[in-house]
Amino acid sequence: MNDNRITVTDIDIPFGRMIGIILKLMLASIPAILLFYLVFFGIALLIGIFFGGFATLLAM
């Protein structure tokens, strides 16, 4: 087995290119954040329906 190791010591990225990369990452994160909130809203809604509905049954 050939064990070739590489060590990265420096990455030279121009400032403008770095801004472009960061903007792309920010734009790509928007759908992920929306999906995250949608999933947790659904979970919270189900918990609220279950426990809220159960509480109204106990009040009777």
N, C-alpha and C positions, 0 to 999 in steps of 0.2 A: 504494500500500500504506500503510495506516494503522499507524504505529509508536507504540503506546501503551505506555509503560513504567510499572511500579509498583514502588515501593520500600517494603518492610515495615520499619518502624522499631521497633515494639513489639508484643508479643503478651501480652495480659493474661489469664492463666488462673488461676483460684482454686486454692489448694494442694490441696484435696480432689479437685478434678477432675484435677489433675496426677497424684495418687496413683492414681486410677482408670485413667488412660491408661497409666501405667507397669505396673500390675497386668495390664491387658489385653494389653500387649505381652509381658510375661513368660509369661502363660498361652498366648499364641499361639506362642511360641518353643519350647514343650515338644515338640510333634509334629515341628517342624523339626529339633530336636536329635536326637530318636529316629531319624528318617529318615536323618540324617547318619551317626549311629553304625551303623545297619543297613547302609548302603551301603558304608562303609569296612570294616566287619566282613566283608562278603561279598568285597570285594576282597582283604583280608588272608587270608581263608580260601582263595580261589583261588590266590593266590601261594604260600601254605603248602602246598597240595596239589600244585601244580606243582613247586616246588623241593624239597619234602620227599619226594615220590614219586620225583623224578628222582635225589635223593641216595641213596635206597635201591637204585635200579638201578645206580648207580655202585659201591656197596659190594659188589655180588655179584662 
